[in-house]
Amino acid sequence: MAVFEKEYAAYYDMLYKNKSYDAEADYVADLLHEAGIADGELLDVGCGTGKHLACMRKKGFSVSGVDVSQNMIQNARKMLGDDVALQVADATSFTFSKKFNAITSLFHVVSYLTDTDDVISAFKNITIHLTGGGRFVFDFWHGAGCLTDFPKTKILRLEDDTCSLMRITEPVMHFDRNVIDVNFEVHLADKSTGKISKINETHTMRYFFLPELEHYLKEAGLKCQKAYRWLSKEPLDSNAWYGVIVAKKD
């Protein structure tokens, strides 16, 4: 099933209006600063509507983005303007003529790569686009956390001047494949017309364990330098649902 279709993408920023993009960008920038990268060319793989890129641009980076969804890239273009290079492609196939000091992939984009060959192909493509000594920073669903605290059904209610929204999230675990089907059902009520509509999307997400990611990175010519709980400097443990890795190209 396709994801981030036009209807879902149109409400994406509303769904995540409480997400702390600034705090996440501060965290990623700090990881890069520790590696000696304070500015330069930065590519975000799976850039979505461009909010992380907007934050990183404010920090002095020259930013570019790629996303598999034409709808999300269109939204990013509205936010970032015409001077930012944006491309519709997946992580395995994007191509830029320049190389980047830093490449990021945030909000669990890597976990959308459910096939091992695709993970390795994506990492190899990222390696090609990094400068020597460049860093790849990405977050992911951490297997130990997912299996300690199983995902649960959740209901989110939001509204603004134009509509009321309710999203039901129902996860289905597939233990034989280390993936979770995240079934989204979004109910919308347009305040101006009274029209009621529904959007359904299923996002299949893979959870990873640190040793396998270290192996896939090595296969791609990258070395895992740091691995933390997301938004911290604490080591990964069974309580961590989300992890982050900083990898280096030699």
Protein Blocks (a to p, Z undefined) as FASTA:
>chain_A
ZZhifklmmmmmmmmmmpcfklmmmmmmmmmmmnopagdjdddehklnolmmmmmmmnop
acddddfblklmmmmmmmnopmbccddddfklgccfbdcfbdcdeehllmmmmbfklmmm
mmmmmmmmpcehiacddddddfklmmmmccdddddddddfkbccdddddddddfknopac
dddddddddfklopacddddddddddddfklmmmmmmmnopacfbdcdehiabdcdfklm
bdcdddddZZ
